[in-house]
Amino acid sequence: MLKKVTAFLLVITLAFSSLAINSFAAKDTKTDYPYIFVHGMGGWAPGNEFYDLSPYWGGGLWLSDTDLIKILNEKGIEAYAPAVGPLSSAWDRACELYAQLTGTVVDYGEAHSKAHGHDRYGFSYEGKAVMGEPWNMKDKINLVGHSFGGETVRLFTSLMAFGCEEEIAATGENTSELFKGGHEAVHACITLSSPHNGSQVANYLVDPQFTMLLLATALNALGGIFGNNFLVFSFQLSQFGLTPAQDEFRALPDFKGIYNFCKYNDNCGYDMTLRGARELNEKIKLAPNTYYYSYSTAATKEGLFGLQYPISSLNPIFYISGAMLALTTGMTIDGVKIEGDWAVNDGIVPLASALYPLCDAATACDYEKAIAANEKIEPGRWYYLDTMYGTDHFDFCGTKDYPTTFEDFYFGMIETANSR
């Protein structure tokens, strides 16, 4: 009982992330390509005790027996949900996603690992590929990322298509296939309330360096004292030495790892600051043969003094962060003037950030208007669907019924991706 309560409190503390699911109406749909669902910051996946208590895709932080992945598979839609580092950077998470899909050892890249002060290799998924059989990187897949999972799948898609010159230069023929590029195997890249351009909340939490220092120290201490029995599911920061390695029960005190985790900004907190997101966007390219779709939510309304105020149905967990976003109106943060859609938010992510990456604004298109105008939906550009007003960041995790049911949203999303 203590372990379950502790796990619940830990996840609430890390509630910078979450996702979506509601309740799907039965509809016979058969997809051509598997769907890979990637959780956000602080998220979890099947295969651990907490997921059994409350599936990330189906209940979020609320205890639930609804499991979207199970529902989809029962309806003939091949779906999987890998577990990437809850607090790791988009880069490290993309590497972990690749290893789980291909059934290999996580390779964070020689150049990246040296630059960020951590080990090159992580967990092994040999014989444990998330789809059962190792992915051959030729059969197409669809990627769905909630919250920071969106940045994970975007970077993964870009690396698959274009690779990374720095990694190739560092290790030549010994470079991971992920960094070699030339793999156009992602059919659709779908994001749900993702901070493509960052969130002001991250700036408030990350810029005071002691916040990240306390977090890293706490994780290392808890992992050392209680091991995985306390953590319930791995935070997968063994590359820094902060949490237990794959075959270890406890982590040793690692002051260098704590220092490197904070100093080199190789974590999701920094990637979600406005400047961190901008730096990340500079690394990500749109794959020319991949369809990109974004879904956004908003749970505020304009009130006194032109400020955005939380709607009454906003998840209480997000009241403070939603207010922080609204109160930045008129401020300039990391060179961005906070106004308009930067103040409208879902409790965690500004609407201006969830629609599409600003670096791709020139080709971004309103999906509904494109359909109404009978325009051809093209790969290699963003299509943003109508914002779901009155819903918050967690509603993609099943905490609120879509107009009809939670499952209907996902069936609609899948129908959109499968229509081309």
N, C-alpha and C positions, 0 to 999 in steps of 0.2 A: 504493500500500500504506500509506504514511504517513497519507494522508487517511482511509483506512478505519479504521486503528487509532485515530487521533485522534477520529474520530466516535464510535467505540465507547466510548472513555474518557469523552468528553463526556457521552454518554447515561447511563453508569453514574453519573457525578457528579450528574446530574440525576434520578436514579432515584426521585424522590419519587412517581412516577406509573407507571402501567402498566395493562395491561388483561388481556383475557381471550380465550382461545381454546384449543381442544384438538383435536378431530378429529371431524367431523360424519358420522354414518351417513347413507347415501343414503336420502332419503325425498322423495317427490313432494309438495312444498308450494308453493302459489302464494299470495302475499300480495296483499291488496287495496291496500296502501299501501307506499311505499318505506321502507326502513330507513336512517337516517342515523346512522353510528357516529362518536362524538366521543371522541378520545383524551384521556388525562389529562395531568398536568403532565410536562413533558419529553418528551411523545410526538411522534410523527411520522405522516405519512400518505402514501398513494401519490403518485408523481410526483417522488420524489427518490431519490438513490443509496442512502441508508441503508435505505429501505423495500425496495428490491430485494434487499439483503443479508439483511434480516430484517424482514418485515412486522410492524408493531405489533400488528395483529389476526392473530396466527398464530404469532409467534415471540417477540415482546417483545425483550429484550436478547440472546437467544440466536439465533445464525445459523440461519435456517430458510427453506425454500422453500414453507411452508404459508401460504396467504393466504385468510383467512376471507371477505373481501369477494368475491374471485374465486370461491370455492366456492359462496357463496350465489347469486351471479348465474348460475352454471352450473346450479344447481338450480331456477332460475325465481324466485328471491327477489331483488327489486330492492334493491340495497344500495350505499351510497356512504360514503366516509370522507374528509371535508374536513380540511384542515390549519389549526388555529387556533393562536394564539400559545402555545408550550410553557410560557412563564413568565408569561403575561399574566393579569390578573384575570378573574374570571367575567364581569364586565361587558364588558370589551374582547373576550373570546373570543365572547360571545354576539353582539356586533356583527359580528365577523368571520364567524361562522357564517351570519348573516343575509345578508351580502354574497355569500358563496359560493353560497348556495342561490338567491338572486335574480339573480345575475350583475350586481352593482352595485359601486360604490366603498364601501369600509368607512367608515361614519359612526359615530364613537364618541359623537356627541351634543355639542352646543355646551356645555350646562351641565356635563356630566360632564368634558369635556376641559379646560374652564377651571378647574374645581375640583381637577383632578389634574395640571395643569401639562404637558399634552401636546397634540399636534396633534389637530384634530377629524377629519381624514380620513386613511385609511391606504391599503392596497393596493387596486387595481382588479381586479375579476373580471368586467368587461364582456366578453361573448363567451366567458366561461370558467366558466359556471355549473356547479357540481359534478354536477348531474343531467343535464347536456347542454343542456336548455332551462331558461330562468329559471322558478323556482317562482312560481306565481300567488297563493300564500297562501290559496287556496281548496281545492285538492286536498290531502287529508290526508296526513300523513307520520307515521312513528314515529321517535322519537329514542332512541338508546342511548348512555349516557355511562359510561365507565369511570373510576374514581377521580375526579379533579377535573373530568373530563368530565361527571360527574353534576350538579355545581353549574352547569356551563355550560348544559346542556339544561334544567335546572329554571328558571334565570333567563330563558332564551330563551323558554320556554313561557309564563312569567308576563308578560313584556313583550309578546309577541304578543297575549295575551288582554286585558291591562289597560293596556298602554302605560306612559308615564312623564310625569306632570304637569309636572315640572321642565323636561323637554326641550321639551314643547309650549309652555310659557310662555316659553322662551328663544328659540324659532325659529318659532313659529306654523305657517303653511302650509309652511314650508321644513323641517319636522321629518320625519325618516325615518319610513317606515311602521312600522318596528319599534317606535317609541315612541308611535305613535298608538293602538295597541290595537285591539280589536274583531275580531281574527283568531283564530277557534277552529279552527285547522287542524292541531293536534297531536293525533293519535289516542291515542298512548301515549307516556309518558315513563318510560324504564327506566334504572335506575342500577345499576352493578356496583361493589361495594366503594367507595362514594363517601363522603367525609368530610362528611356533611350538617351535622354539629355541630362539625366541626373535628377536629384531631389534636394531641395534646400535643407530638408531634415538631416540628410547625410552630412552636410557641411557643419551643422550644429553639433553633431555627434562625433565627427572625425577630426575636425580642425583642432579642438582641444586634445592634443596628443595623449594626455593622460587617460582619456576615455578608452582608446584602443589599447593602451598599456595595461589598464586595469582588466580589460576583457581578456587579453592574452595571458596575463598572469593568473587570472581566475581559472581559465581553461586548463592551463598547465598544472595548477595546484590540484584542481578537482580530478584531472586525469591521473595525477600521481597518487593521490590519496585513495580515491574510490575506484579508479579505472573505469572500464566500460560498464561496470555494474551500476555506477552512478549516472553516467552520461546516457545510458539506455541505448542511444544510437551514436555512432562515431561522428565527431565533427571533422574528421579527416584532415587534420592539420599535422600529421606525423612528418610531413616533408620539412616542417619547421621544428619538429621535436616537441610540439606543444601537447599533443594527445597521443594515446597509445598507438604503436604501429600495428599493422594488420594481425600479427600473430602474438602480440604482447598484451598482457592484462593491464599493466600500468605504464604511465609515462614517467620518465625521470625529470627532475628539475632542469630546465634548459633556458638559462638567462640569455644566451646568445640568440636562441630561437625567438624569444619574446622580443628582444631588441630588433631583430631583423624583420619580424612580422609588422612592427610599427614603423620602422625607419624606411623600408623599401615600398610601402604602400601596396603590397601584393595581397589585397584583401577586398572583399566586396564593399566594405564601408567606403573606402577611397574611390572605388570605381563608380560609386553612386553619387559622389559629390559632383557639382556642376563641372568643375575642371577635370575631375577624373573621368567623367563620362565623355567629355570632349576629347581627351587623350585616347580613350578607348575607341571612340568613333573614327579617329584618324587611322586606326589599325584595321578597321572593318570595311570591306568592300561588298557591294551587292553582287551576288553570283548571277550571271546573266541568264541562267536557265532555271532559276528558282523563283517561285511565286511568293511574295511577301504580303502578309495580312496583319493588321494590328487592330486589337479591340481595346477600348478604353472605358473607364468608369468615372463618375463624378458624384460626390456626395456633399456638395456645398451649394449655397445660394447667396446671392448678393444681399447685403443688409446695410446697416448704418455705416456712414463714412465711406461707402463704396467697398467695404471689406467683404470677403467671403466668410460665411458662417456655416458650421456643420448642420446638416439636416437632422431631424429628430431620430431618424432610423440609422444614423451612422453607428457602426460598431464602437462601443465605448472605448475599446483598446486604442482607437485611432483619434480620439478627441484631442489629445495633447498635440500629437504630430500634425493633425489637420489644422489646428489653431496656429501652430508654428509656421506652417506654410502660408496661411492667410495673412499673418502678421508681418510677413516679409514684403508685402505689397509696397511698392515704391522704392525698395532698397535695390542696390546693385551688388550682386554676389557673383564672384568669379567672372566679372565682366558682363553679366547678364542683368538687364533691368527687369525686375519682377513686376509684371503687370499683365492684365488680361488673363489668358489661359494659364499663365504661370501661377496665378493665385487660386484658380479653380482646381480642385483636387479631390481625390478619393479617400483621403485620410493619410496617404503615404506618398503618392506620386502625383505631381502636377499634370494637368491635362496637356499642357504644352509639351511635356516630356513623353507622354504615353502615345501620342498620335503617330509620330515617326521621328527618326533621327534628323536633327536639323541639317546635318551634312547632306542628306538626301532630299531636302525640301523641294529642290527644283523639279523633281520628277514625281513627287508624292501626289497621290490622287484620291479623291473621295470615291470609294467603291460604289456606293448607292447611286451617285450621280453618273458614274461611268456606265453602270448597268442601265439606268434610265435612258441614257443617250445612245444606248446600243453600241457602246465602244468595246473594242476587244480588250480583254484583260491580259496584260502582258507580263512576262517574267522580268526580273531584274529591276523592279521598281516597287515602291510601297503603295499599298492600298489600305486606307484606314476606313473602318466601318463606323456607322453612326455611334456616337458616344452613348453609353447606357447611363443616363442621368437617374439619380435616386438609388444608385448602387455603389457599394464601397469596394475597397481593395480586396477584401476577403470574400466577396460574394462569388468570385470564380471558384471558390473552394467548396461551394455548396451551402453556404450559410443563409442563402436567401433564394426563394423560388424565382426563377426567370418569369416572364409573363405567365407562363403555364407551369413548367417544371424545369428543374435544373438540367435534366438530361436533354431537354429540348434545345437549350443553348448549344450544347456540344454537338448534337446531331446537326443543327444548322451550320455550325462552324465546319464540321466534317463535310457536309454537303457542298459548302462553298469551295473547300479545298479540292474536293473530288470532281468538281464540275469542269475541270480543265487539266 
